[in-house]
Amino acid sequence: MPSSPPLIRGYEVVIGLETHAQLSTKSKIFSGASTRFGAAPNTQACAVDLALPGTLPVMNRGAVERAIRFGLAVNAKVAPLSIFARKNYFYPDLPKGYQISQYEIPVVQGGRIEFMLGDQRRSVHLTRAHLEEDAGKSLHEDFAGQTGIDLNRAGTPLLEIVTEPDMRSSAEAVEYAKALHTLVVWLGICDGNMQEGSFRCDANVSVRRPGEALGTRREVKNLNSFRFLQQAIDFEVQWQIDRIEDGLAVEQATVLFDPGTGETRAMRSKEDAHDYRYFPDPDLPPLVIAPEWIARVRGEMPELPAAMAARFQRVDGLPAADAAMMTQSQDFARYYEALRDASGQPKLAANWLMGEVSKRLNAEGRGIDTAPVAPAVLATLIRRIADGTVSNNGARQVFEALWAGESSDVDALIEAKGLKQMDDSSALEAIVDAVLAAHTRSVDEFRAGKDKAFNALVGQVMKASQGKANPAQAGEILRRKLS
């Protein structure tokens, strides 16, 4: 049963997220202009994106198909008919004076995202996911006090994914965002590059006393890292509580997060839907999605992370947390499956991926698809651990050499480094006898009930054997002789 939501200074935190996932189409949502990142300013904005007179938008079929894929993945309703609307507001980087979006009837309705928060399974319900175009970008730096406008992003296809206010802590919001990020990348509908703005979150945050009505929310815009998301929510929660405790009202507003100070600051009072004067776009007919189209997309869907993790628990016997780690990306899952199949050791395979491999990947900032140790090579090392050829400590030394590119021959490295464990039981017995004779005090302490003394004796055996003794075998011989 889920635990009660944590209270902060006696207040309950209420969070909903709106996430903009840039869809992985090569062209924009209503024009043929390129979506490639990094082009020179204003070189990828065509007449349609600039709203020049006489131009008309044409729907990108690939963007719709990606929305369908997402809707199926989250068990939502994919609307057979949805409507595009004009969201009217003025800003210099919005050349039309309105944004084409969806309002009353979105393409994806409902659904939910499940994820692990510690050892607890959580579920966040989605309100909707709708298609829309991105605006351009205002550039305030290096312009001698002026602002530059880059319209390359204008018309870039977005799927805006909106949750219910289900989350009760910044940690839960971050885990939801990570699960959503994993899903959209897994589905191939978004590249997930947060530095380039392909995946960014707006956090709606409010606080209330338990049992009271929802408090006034403030929306923190354009958070492009999980760390910033957590920091922004934590600061905003404390700010709102301080405000209430001082007897002041929290006013609805749109705010920005400053990573340099770790603080939020108000940008403008928060608009409501009526402020945007939504109305159906007269240039775009209703979006009709036939059942046959949905069925085809469903048939092409990959196995989803949650289903794969459940399979790893059921078939491989992995704990839920381990299975979730193995499905953090398709590349990671493929590496695990290859490693598991080649080694025949699911749990050891998962342990090594979560331990030594992940440590190396994180330190070097690389993905598992560029790991220098192939699954087949690491599988050989895992088999040598399982059959007692090498100890865990020795295996780590071999792994370091494999990662550094010294060799890809596991057995040759074990021999060359003298890491092969002793398989001569009579020689090991002789070492144990010598250790018992030399450490009578530890023997007496063990027989007096001090378990730590036994570990000390095992350590002495490992030292005397220069690390080549099998610790389990050494322990077994020690217990037999001590009894």
Salt bridges, closest charged atoms under 4 A:
GLU12 OE2 - ARG168 NE 3.36
GLU12 OE1 - ARG208 NE 2.79
ASP49 OD2 - LYS28 NZ 3.29
GLU65 OE1 - ARG296 NH2 2.63
GLU114 OE2 - ARG112 NH2 3.07
GLU114 OE1 - ARG121 NH1 3.93
GLU132 OE2 - HIS20 NE2 3.23
GLU132 OE1 - HIS130 NE2 3.32
GLU133 OE2 - LYS96 NZ 2.73
ASP134 OD2 - ARG153 NE 2.88
ASP134 OD2 - ARG200 NH2 3.10
GLU160 OE1 - HIS20 NE2 3.39
GLU160 OE1 - HIS130 NE2 3.01
ASP166 OD2 - HIS125 ND1 3.11
GLU172 OE2 - ARG122 NH1 3.35
ASP202 OD2 - HIS20 ND1 3.98
ASP202 OD2 - LYS221 NZ 3.10
GLU219 OE1 - LYS270 NZ 2.48
GLU236 OE2 - ARG218 NE 2.51
ASP242 OD1 - ARG9 NH2 2.83
GLU245 OE2 - ARG209 NH2 3.44
GLU271 OE2 - ARG268 NE 2.91
ASP275 OD1 - HIS274 NE2 3.42
ASP281 OD2 - ARG86 NE 3.14
ASP283 OD2 - ARG86 NH2 2.99
GLU300 OE2 - ARG296 NH1 3.23
GLU303 OE1 - ARG311 NH2 2.91
ASP316 OD2 - ARG340 NH1 2.98
ASP322 OD2 - LYS347 NZ 2.32
ASP331 OD1 - ARG334 NH2 2.61
GLU337 OE2 - ARG311 NH2 3.02
GLU337 OE2 - ARG340 NH2 3.91
ASP341 OD1 - ARG340 NE 2.85
GLU356 OE1 - LYS359 NZ 3.51
GLU364 OE2 - ARG360 NH1 3.66
GLU364 OE1 - ARG366 NH1 2.74
ASP387 OD2 - ARG384 NH1 3.82
GLU400 OE1 - ARG360 NH2 2.13
GLU406 OE1 - LYS417 NZ 3.60
ASP411 OD1 - ARG384 NE 2.62
GLU429 OE2 - ARG480 NH2 2.79
GLU429 OE1 - LYS481 NZ 3.27
ASP433 OD1 - LYS481 NZ 3.12
GLU445 OE2 - ARG441 NE 3.53
